[in-house]
Amino acid sequence: MPWYVWCSVAAVTCAMTGIHWDISWHRSIGRDTFWTPAHVDIYLCGLLAGISCGYLILSTTFYKASPLRASSVTLWGFRGPLGAFISAWGGIAMLTSAPFDDWWHSAYGLDVKIISPPHMILAAGIISVHLGALILILGRMNRATGVDRARLRNLYLYVGGMILVCLTVLLMEMTYRSTMHTAHFYHLIAMVTPVVLAAVARGSAYRWAATAVTGIYSIFVLLMSWVLPLFPAQPKLGPVYHQLTQFTPPEFPLLLIIPAIVLDLLWRRTAAWGAWRQALVSGTVFLAVFAAVQWPFADILMLPAARNWFFGAKYFGYYARPGSVYVRNLFFAGEAGSELWQELAFTLATAIVSTRLGLAAGDWMRRIQR
C-alpha cells in the first residue's frame, strides 16, 4: 500500500480523535491553553495532510519518472493526484485557523460554541482533508484489481465512516438526546447522512457499503464514549454546576446502522431504477426507518437505567445547569400543528435531495482515475 494512502488515513483519524477529545476537554476542563494534547492531535492532521500531500505534488511535478505522472491532474503548473490537491488545501486551512481560533478565544471568551468562524474554517479544512483522502484512495482503487482493490476499498469505507463522524460532530450541539423528539432533529440528520451513505455506496459498488460506513461511525463514537471517561479531568473555568473527576464523553451514537442496512438491501433491488426514483424511495425509507428506531431509543436514553458507562446518559459538562431540560433527562417540546407538517415536509424533501446528491457524487467517484 502506498505511503501516502496511510498518511491520509492517519490524518483523518487524528482529526476525529482530536475533535472528540477537544470537545470533551471543553466540557470537562474548559479552555486553559491552546497547546492542549487534543489541539495538538487535531493540528497533527493538518501537518500530516499538508506535508505528505505537498511532497506528493512536488515530487510528481519535478520528478519526471514519477509513476504517478500518468494518473495525475495539473493545477497552476503543478501535477499530482486530485485528492492530494484537496487534502493539501485542507491542511493549510486547518493550520491557518489555529492563530485565528486563539485570537477569537482571547477576544470573545475562553469557552465558546462549536460553531464559530475559526471553527468553521477548521471544519472546512478537516472536511477537505477527508474528501481528499477519499478521492486519493479512490483514484488508486479504481485502477486496482483483486486483493489490492479489496484493501483499498476497506480504507475507502473507513474514510467514508470518518466523514460521517465529522459531519455529525458539526451537528452535535443540535442533535443531543433532548432534541430527539422534534422533527427538526430528523431534518438535520437527513441533511448529512443520506448523501454520505449514497455517495460512498455508489462509489464503491460494494453491497454492504452503507452498513460498513455506519458501523465504523458507531464503533468510533462508542470507543470515544467508553475510553475518554477513563482519564481524570477537573474543571478550571466557572461556574461549575457539576464537579467532575473524569472526561465527559460524547453521547451514544445515533442508530444510523439500522436504516443503513435497509438501504443496502434496497439498493441491491433497485439498481436498475432511475436516479430520481431511487432517491425518492431511498430518502423516504431512510427517514421512516431512522425515526422508527431512534424515537423509541431516545426514550430509553432518558431512563434511569441508561445512566451508566455503556449508554453514557450520566455524563454532563461542568457548565450544565441542574434545572436544564438536558440534565433533568427531558425532551424539548416538539413542533405542533402546521409547524410540524411543514417541518416534516422539509425533512422528507431534504432526505430525498440529499440521497440524490449522494447518488450523483457516487457516479462521479466511480469514474475517478486520477
HUHUVEN-V894284 format. One record per backbone hydrogen bond with DSSP energy under -1.0 kcal/mol. NH is the residue of the N-H (numbers start at 1). CO is the residue of the C=O. E is the energy in kcal/mol with one decimal. If there is no record, write none. Layout:
# HUHUVEN-V894284
nh=NH co=CO e=E
nh=NH co=CO e=E
This chain:
# HUHUVEN-V894284
nh=6 co=2 e=-1.3
nh=7 co=3 e=-2.1
nh=8 co=4 e=-1.8
nh=9 co=5 e=-2.2
nh=10 co=6 e=-2.6
nh=11 co=7 e=-2.2
nh=12 co=8 e=-2.1
nh=13 co=9 e=-1.8
nh=14 co=10 e=-2.5
nh=15 co=11 e=-2.2
nh=16 co=12 e=-1.9
nh=17 co=13 e=-2.5
nh=18 co=14 e=-2.4
nh=19 co=15 e=-2.3
nh=20 co=16 e=-2.0
nh=21 co=17 e=-2.2
nh=22 co=18 e=-2.8
nh=23 co=19 e=-2.6
nh=24 co=20 e=-2.2
nh=25 co=21 e=-2.2
nh=26 co=22 e=-2.4
nh=27 co=23 e=-2.1
nh=28 co=24 e=-1.7
nh=29 co=25 e=-3.3
nh=30 co=25 e=-2.2
nh=36 co=34 e=-1.2
nh=40 co=36 e=-2.3
nh=41 co=37 e=-2.2
nh=42 co=38 e=-2.0
nh=43 co=39 e=-2.7
nh=44 co=40 e=-1.5
nh=45 co=42 e=-1.1
nh=47 co=43 e=-2.1
nh=48 co=44 e=-3.0
nh=49 co=45 e=-2.7
nh=50 co=46 e=-2.9
nh=51 co=47 e=-2.8
nh=52 co=48 e=-2.1
nh=53 co=49 e=-2.0
nh=54 co=50 e=-1.8
nh=55 co=51 e=-2.6
nh=56 co=52 e=-2.1
nh=57 co=53 e=-2.4
nh=58 co=54 e=-2.5
nh=59 co=55 e=-2.9
nh=60 co=56 e=-1.8
nh=61 co=57 e=-2.1
nh=62 co=58 e=-2.6
nh=63 co=59 e=-1.8
nh=66 co=63 e=-2.1
nh=69 co=66 e=-1.5
nh=71 co=68 e=-1.0
nh=72 co=69 e=-1.1
nh=73 co=80 e=-2.8
nh=75 co=78 e=-2.8
nh=78 co=75 e=-2.2
nh=80 co=73 e=-1.8
nh=82 co=370 e=-2.0
nh=85 co=81 e=-1.4
nh=86 co=82 e=-1.8
nh=87 co=83 e=-2.6
nh=88 co=84 e=-2.5
nh=89 co=85 e=-2.1
nh=90 co=86 e=-2.1
nh=91 co=87 e=-2.7
nh=92 co=88 e=-2.1
nh=93 co=89 e=-2.6
nh=94 co=90 e=-2.4
nh=95 co=91 e=-2.2
nh=96 co=92 e=-2.2
nh=97 co=93 e=-1.8
nh=101 co=97 e=-2.8
nh=102 co=98 e=-2.1
nh=103 co=99 e=-2.4
nh=104 co=100 e=-2.3
nh=105 co=101 e=-2.2
nh=106 co=102 e=-1.7
nh=107 co=103 e=-2.2
nh=108 co=104 e=-2.9
nh=109 co=105 e=-1.7
nh=116 co=114 e=-1.1
nh=120 co=116 e=-2.4
nh=121 co=117 e=-1.8
nh=122 co=118 e=-2.3
nh=123 co=119 e=-2.8
nh=124 co=120 e=-2.5
nh=125 co=121 e=-2.2
nh=126 co=122 e=-2.7
nh=127 co=123 e=-2.9
nh=128 co=124 e=-2.1
nh=129 co=125 e=-2.3
nh=130 co=126 e=-2.4
nh=131 co=127 e=-3.0
nh=132 co=128 e=-3.0
nh=133 co=129 e=-2.4
nh=134 co=130 e=-2.5
nh=135 co=131 e=-2.6
nh=136 co=132 e=-2.7
nh=137 co=133 e=-2.3
nh=138 co=134 e=-2.4
nh=139 co=135 e=-2.8
nh=140 co=136 e=-1.1
nh=141 co=137 e=-3.0
nh=142 co=138 e=-3.1
nh=150 co=146 e=-1.8
nh=151 co=147 e=-2.3
nh=152 co=148 e=-2.4
nh=153 co=149 e=-2.5
nh=154 co=150 e=-1.8
nh=155 co=151 e=-1.8
nh=156 co=152 e=-2.4
nh=157 co=153 e=-2.5
nh=158 co=154 e=-1.9
nh=159 co=155 e=-2.5
nh=160 co=156 e=-2.1
nh=161 co=157 e=-2.1
nh=162 co=158 e=-2.0
nh=163 co=159 e=-2.0
nh=164 co=160 e=-1.7
nh=165 co=161 e=-2.0
nh=166 co=162 e=-2.6
nh=167 co=163 e=-2.4
nh=168 co=164 e=-2.1
nh=169 co=165 e=-1.7
nh=170 co=166 e=-1.3
nh=172 co=169 e=-1.6
nh=174 co=171 e=-2.0
nh=179 co=176 e=-2.1
nh=180 co=177 e=-1.2
nh=182 co=179 e=-1.6
nh=187 co=183 e=-1.9
nh=188 co=184 e=-2.3
nh=189 co=185 e=-1.9
nh=190 co=186 e=-2.1
nh=193 co=189 e=-2.4
nh=196 co=192 e=-1.2
nh=197 co=193 e=-2.5
nh=198 co=194 e=-2.8
nh=199 co=195 e=-2.0
nh=200 co=196 e=-2.6
nh=201 co=197 e=-2.2
nh=202 co=198 e=-2.5
nh=203 co=199 e=-2.5
nh=204 co=200 e=-1.7
nh=205 co=201 e=-2.0
nh=209 co=206 e=-1.5
nh=212 co=208 e=-2.3
nh=213 co=209 e=-2.6
nh=214 co=210 e=-2.3
nh=215 co=211 e=-2.1
nh=216 co=212 e=-2.4
nh=217 co=213 e=-2.3
nh=218 co=214 e=-2.6
nh=219 co=215 e=-2.7
nh=220 co=216 e=-2.5
nh=221 co=217 e=-2.4
nh=222 co=218 e=-2.4
nh=223 co=219 e=-2.5
nh=224 co=220 e=-2.3
nh=225 co=221 e=-2.4
nh=226 co=222 e=-2.1
nh=227 co=223 e=-2.7
nh=228 co=224 e=-1.6
nh=230 co=227 e=-1.9
nh=231 co=228 e=-1.9
nh=236 co=29 e=-2.8
nh=241 co=318 e=-3.4
nh=242 co=318 e=-1.2
nh=247 co=231 e=-1.9
nh=256 co=254 e=-1.9
nh=260 co=256 e=-1.6
nh=261 co=257 e=-2.0
nh=262 co=258 e=-1.8
nh=263 co=259 e=-2.5
nh=264 co=260 e=-2.5
nh=265 co=261 e=-2.0
nh=266 co=262 e=-2.5
nh=267 co=263 e=-3.3
nh=268 co=264 e=-1.2
nh=269 co=266 e=-1.1
nh=273 co=270 e=-1.7
nh=278 co=274 e=-2.5
nh=279 co=275 e=-2.5
nh=280 co=276 e=-2.5
nh=281 co=277 e=-2.1
nh=282 co=278 e=-2.9
nh=283 co=279 e=-2.8
nh=284 co=280 e=-1.5
nh=285 co=281 e=-2.6
nh=286 co=282 e=-2.9
nh=287 co=283 e=-2.1
nh=288 co=284 e=-2.5
nh=289 co=285 e=-2.8
nh=290 co=286 e=-2.6
nh=291 co=287 e=-2.4
nh=292 co=288 e=-2.0
nh=293 co=289 e=-1.5
nh=294 co=290 e=-3.1
nh=295 co=291 e=-1.7
nh=297 co=293 e=-1.4
nh=298 co=294 e=-2.2
nh=299 co=295 e=-1.1
nh=300 co=296 e=-1.4
nh=301 co=297 e=-2.1
nh=303 co=300 e=-1.4
nh=306 co=303 e=-1.8
nh=307 co=304 e=-1.6
nh=308 co=306 e=-2.0
nh=312 co=308 e=-2.1
nh=313 co=306 e=-1.7
nh=315 co=312 e=-1.3
nh=318 co=27 e=-2.4
nh=320 co=317 e=-1.8
nh=324 co=321 e=-1.9
nh=328 co=324 e=-2.0
nh=329 co=326 e=-1.4
nh=330 co=325 e=-2.4
nh=332 co=178 e=-2.9
nh=339 co=336 e=-1.1
nh=341 co=337 e=-1.8
nh=342 co=338 e=-2.4
nh=343 co=339 e=-2.3
nh=344 co=340 e=-2.6
nh=345 co=341 e=-2.2
nh=346 co=342 e=-2.3
nh=347 co=343 e=-2.4
nh=348 co=344 e=-2.5
nh=349 co=345 e=-2.4
nh=350 co=346 e=-2.5
nh=351 co=347 e=-2.3
nh=352 co=348 e=-2.1
nh=353 co=349 e=-2.7
nh=354 co=350 e=-2.9
nh=355 co=351 e=-2.0
nh=356 co=352 e=-2.4
nh=357 co=353 e=-2.6
nh=358 co=354 e=-2.0
nh=359 co=355 e=-2.4
nh=360 co=356 e=-2.2
nh=361 co=357 e=-2.6
nh=362 co=358 e=-2.5
nh=363 co=359 e=-2.3
nh=364 co=360 e=-2.0
nh=365 co=361 e=-2.4
nh=366 co=362 e=-1.7
nh=367 co=364 e=-1.2
nh=368 co=365 e=-1.0
